[in-house]
């Protein structure tokens, strides 16, 4: 119990803290920085990130989604103490969720895209 | 190995005796994780459905920056997303105070647990209040728009400055006898929802009379901006207007696609309801801490469990923020 039971290093051991509390504040700082970057990008919307895309998604949206997943990782690992749990518990939560959510998102987005094409290229006017 | 607090003495180690903890995690925490996984799937169902509808209407979906532009006490200032960003910080900060409460619980410091729980409750209340304020602005609307027979929204803006123009700035008053139906009078005792401030004819007449107003359509060009019609095209299109839309409800909204408001209400509403229940649960646990329930029990695992739920609510908001406001 107490501090000795927490794993006190983040960034793959790059930073190690003396106490659990200082780790919490550091994670808060990190999450805030990431959020500020997101909001700044959302307001400035740099032209280069909007015009260019990768796998038919704008670069800015890739950045948003990746930063969101990074934030989710630190909230789960450090605030929800996933870092201190057994590997089995980590795996049962993460693998289940990431598989099901990725699958759901994939089929629904492909289907949405398909329906857009049908409505766009079809011979029916949707604006009457 | 684990920061888990031992709740059951481990002298009972046989599998069916209740002393053998699967995954080295207590029953309560494991059940909370079960709940979180299933609730996460509910939220991802909502967000994936949002993505579906958005991809289906990818060339006409409202742009969040143009919808959420309000900031408290700053009237008429265009402040895209600043307030939502502030709400995000409030929620992350209340997550931090929650995890500090859990940490104090590990050290059996009753006073600090109570203090941090109180801060968490205040943060959650600020968040729910902010969300109510956002809803209020969203429902009330600011500029108003007209809807065509095909369900498209036409907004109005100045051709010179490019600034949006509200209906009350140009609609002309035409005397009419049309009043809101109320179930207490009239032949058929039928009620109806509140009528818009202006009739379609008043908006069209005002539009024709003002040469510097043009129509902003729902359609998005290849650079991600809404397509603005020329004055000639606008005069042609305005005749297709069949109704006036002010603010938002579940049927139509002045921001654009009808589904946009529906998803806004359902996703942020579902999340807001989670925050509200989290605040209520936190208050219960807070009073339990104060009366010393957990001190007598010998551990603060209940704080840890409610903390898991609270962080999960924060986690969901991170995704809602990204997919609703940023992407």
Interface residues (C-beta under 8 A of the other chain):
Chain A: X1 X2 X5 X6 X20 X21 X24 X25 X28 X31 X32 X35 X38 X39 X41 X42 X43 X50 X51 X61 X64 X65 X67 X68 X71 X72 X75 X76 X78 X79 X80 X81 X84 X85 X86 X88 X89 X92 X93 X96 X97 X100 X101 X104 X105 X108 X109 X111 X112 X113 X115 X116 X119 X120 X126 X127 X128
Chain B: X1 X2 X3 X4 X5 X23 X24 X25 X30 X33 X36 X37 X40 X41 X44 X45 X47 X48 X49 X51 X52 X53 X54 X55 X56 X57 X58 X59 X65 X80 X81 X82 X85 X88 X89 X92 X93 X95 X96 X98 X99 X100 X102 X103 X106 X107 X148 X149 X150 X152 X223 X224 X304 X307 X308 X311 X312 X314 X315 X318 X319 X321 X322 X325 X326 X327
